[in-house]
Amino acid sequence: MAVGQRLAALSNRFYDRMRHRDAYTAARGEAAAQGFDALRGHKYCLLVTYKRSGQPVPTPVWFGLDAEGRLFVRTETEAAKVKRIRNNPRVRVAPATVRGKPVGPLAEASARVLDPAEHDRAERALRANYGLGRKIYEGVATGPLSVPATYLEVTPAPPARASAASGGGADAASAQEAPAGTAPAGEDASS
């Protein structure tokens, strides 16, 4: 393991230990927001991904939003959240503090790992939300430490899915009973 990867692993352990307990409570709660409007004006969001068992895993992340309302995150290529998203694209997001304490409602969403050809538009969205601090941080991470990174794109769930997953609508039972990694009845798992 390269020096940069070792430092990244240490950093991840540190952030895991300082995560606010409300992040875990919120991750098990219901999604109440439609879309990502609640994220505007914030620097951190809580990204909730799901293990194969269905257990939610909350992670505070830096993010950027584009004009179409998509959210972008830059993360280590080998991060566990990347593996979880490849297995199950269902995620939830909420505005949060640096420690992951939610400061707004969760929204249902779908995530995917971007191809390298799509990284530029994700990076533009992130740059628009952060200033010099992120530029310095990323310069160290991608420069001398050379930690391999990738980008995630998160899109809001369609209103019917968000309503069903939060307990409303006719498909609520099928949405809640769907096994981890599968889509509720009538939905395509790749969306």
C-alpha positions as CSV (number, residue, x, y, z in Angstrom):
1,M,0.0,0.0,0.0
2,A,1.4,3.4,-1.0
3,V,2.0,6.1,1.6
4,G,-1.0,8.2,0.3
5,Q,-3.3,5.2,0.6
6,R,-2.1,4.5,4.2
7,L,-2.7,8.2,5.1
8,A,-6.1,8.0,3.5
9,A,-7.0,4.9,5.5
10,L,-5.9,6.6,8.7
11,S,-8.0,9.6,7.8
12,N,-11.0,7.4,7.2
13,R,-10.6,5.7,10.6
14,F,-10.4,9.1,12.2
15,Y,-13.5,10.4,10.5
16,D,-15.4,7.2,11.3
17,R,-14.7,7.6,15.0
18,M,-15.7,11.3,15.1
19,R,-19.0,10.7,13.2
20,H,-21.9,12.2,15.0
21,R,-24.4,9.6,16.5
22,D,-27.3,11.5,14.8
23,A,-25.9,10.4,11.4
24,Y,-26.6,6.8,12.3
25,T,-30.1,7.6,13.6
26,A,-30.9,9.6,10.5
27,A,-29.6,6.8,8.2
28,R,-32.2,4.4,9.7
29,G,-35.0,7.1,9.4
30,E,-37.4,7.9,6.6
31,A,-36.7,10.2,3.6
32,A,-38.9,13.3,3.8
33,A,-37.4,15.5,1.1
34,Q,-38.0,15.5,-2.7
35,G,-35.0,16.4,-4.7
36,F,-31.9,18.2,-3.4
37,D,-33.1,21.8,-2.8
38,A,-32.3,21.4,1.0
39,L,-28.6,20.9,0.1
40,R,-28.1,24.3,-1.6
41,G,-25.9,26.6,0.5
42,H,-24.3,23.7,2.5
43,K,-20.7,22.4,2.3
44,Y,-21.3,18.9,3.6
45,C,-24.0,16.3,3.0
46,L,-24.7,12.9,4.6
47,L,-24.5,10.2,2.0
48,V,-26.2,7.0,3.1
49,T,-25.3,3.9,1.2
50,Y,-26.4,0.3,2.0
51,K,-24.5,-2.9,2.7
52,R,-25.6,-6.2,1.1
53,S,-27.5,-6.9,4.4
54,G,-29.5,-3.7,3.9
55,Q,-27.8,-2.0,6.8
56,P,-27.4,1.8,6.2
57,V,-23.9,3.3,6.3
58,P,-23.9,7.2,6.7
59,T,-20.9,9.1,5.5
60,P,-20.4,12.9,5.5
61,V,-19.0,14.1,2.2
62,W,-18.1,17.2,0.3
63,F,-20.4,17.6,-2.7
64,G,-21.3,19.8,-5.6
65,L,-24.6,20.3,-7.4
66,D,-25.0,21.0,-11.1
67,A,-27.7,23.1,-12.8
68,E,-29.7,19.9,-13.5
69,G,-29.9,19.1,-9.8
70,R,-27.4,16.2,-9.8
71,L,-25.1,15.8,-6.9
72,F,-21.4,14.9,-7.3
73,V,-18.9,13.5,-4.8
74,R,-15.2,12.8,-5.2
75,T,-13.9,9.8,-3.3
76,E,-11.1,7.2,-3.1
77,T,-11.5,4.6,-5.9
78,E,-11.3,1.8,-3.3
79,A,-13.6,3.4,-0.7
80,A,-16.2,1.1,0.7
81,K,-19.0,3.4,-0.4
82,V,-17.9,2.9,-4.0
83,K,-18.2,-0.8,-3.6
84,R,-21.6,-0.5,-1.9
85,I,-22.9,1.8,-4.7
86,R,-21.8,-0.6,-7.3
87,N,-23.8,-3.3,-5.5
88,N,-26.8,-1.2,-4.7
89,P,-27.3,2.2,-6.3
90,R,-30.0,3.3,-3.8
91,V,-28.8,6.1,-1.5
92,R,-30.1,8.9,0.6
93,V,-28.7,12.3,1.1
94,A,-29.2,15.2,3.6
95,P,-27.4,18.4,4.4
96,A,-25.1,17.8,7.3
97,T,-22.2,19.1,9.4
98,V,-18.6,18.0,8.9
99,R,-19.3,15.2,11.5
100,G,-22.4,14.0,9.6
101,K,-25.1,15.4,11.9
102,P,-28.1,16.1,9.6
103,V,-29.3,19.7,9.4
104,G,-32.1,19.0,7.0
105,P,-34.3,16.2,5.7
106,L,-33.1,13.0,3.9
107,A,-33.9,12.6,0.2
108,E,-34.1,9.3,-1.7
109,A,-31.7,9.1,-4.6
110,S,-29.8,6.8,-6.9
111,A,-26.0,6.8,-7.3
112,R,-23.5,5.6,-9.9
113,V,-19.7,5.6,-10.3
114,L,-18.8,7.9,-13.2
115,D,-16.6,6.9,-16.1
116,P,-13.3,8.9,-16.3
117,A,-14.7,10.7,-19.3
118,E,-17.4,12.2,-17.1
119,H,-15.0,13.4,-14.3
120,D,-14.6,17.0,-15.7
121,R,-18.3,17.9,-15.2
122,A,-18.3,16.4,-11.7
123,E,-15.2,18.4,-10.8
124,R,-16.8,21.6,-12.1
125,A,-19.8,21.1,-9.8
126,L,-17.5,20.5,-6.8
127,R,-15.3,23.6,-7.6
128,A,-18.4,25.7,-7.7
129,N,-19.2,24.8,-4.1
130,Y,-15.7,25.2,-2.6
131,G,-12.9,27.6,-2.6
132,L,-9.2,27.5,-2.0
133,G,-9.3,25.0,0.9
134,R,-10.6,22.2,-1.3
135,K,-8.1,23.1,-4.1
136,I,-5.2,22.7,-1.6
137,Y,-6.6,19.5,-0.1
138,E,-7.2,17.9,-3.5
139,G,-3.7,19.1,-4.7
140,V,-2.1,17.2,-1.9
141,A,-4.2,14.1,-2.3
142,T,-3.8,13.9,-6.1
143,G,-0.2,15.3,-6.2
144,P,2.5,14.0,-3.8
145,L,0.2,11.4,-2.1
146,S,-1.4,10.2,-5.3
147,V,-4.5,8.5,-3.8
148,P,-6.6,7.2,-6.8
149,A,-10.0,8.8,-6.8
150,T,-13.2,8.6,-8.7
151,Y,-16.5,10.6,-8.8
152,L,-20.0,9.6,-7.9
153,E,-23.1,11.0,-9.5
154,V,-26.3,11.1,-7.4
155,T,-29.7,11.8,-8.9
156,P,-32.9,12.4,-7.0
157,A,-35.4,9.6,-7.0
158,P,-38.5,10.2,-9.1
159,P,-41.4,11.4,-6.9
160,A,-43.2,8.1,-6.9
161,R,-40.1,6.2,-5.7
162,A,-39.4,8.8,-3.0
163,S,-43.0,8.6,-1.8
164,A,-43.1,4.8,-1.8
165,A,-39.8,4.5,0.0
166,S,-41.0,6.9,2.8
167,G,-44.2,5.0,3.4
168,G,-46.6,6.8,1.1
169,G,-48.2,5.7,-2.1
170,A,-49.5,2.3,-3.3
171,D,-46.1,0.8,-3.8
172,A,-44.9,1.5,-0.2
173,A,-45.2,-2.2,0.8
174,S,-43.2,-3.4,-2.2
175,A,-40.6,-0.7,-1.7
176,Q,-40.0,-1.6,1.9
177,E,-40.0,-5.4,1.4
178,A,-37.6,-5.4,-1.6
179,P,-34.3,-7.2,-0.7
180,A,-31.1,-5.2,-0.5
181,G,-29.7,-4.7,-4.0
182,T,-33.0,-5.1,-5.8
183,A,-35.5,-2.6,-7.0
184,P,-39.1,-2.6,-5.7
185,A,-41.7,-4.3,-8.0
186,G,-42.1,-2.4,-11.3
187,E,-38.8,-0.5,-11.1
188,D,-35.6,-1.1,-12.9
189,A,-32.7,-1.6,-10.6
190,S,-30.3,0.3,-12.8
191,S,-32.2,3.6,-12.5
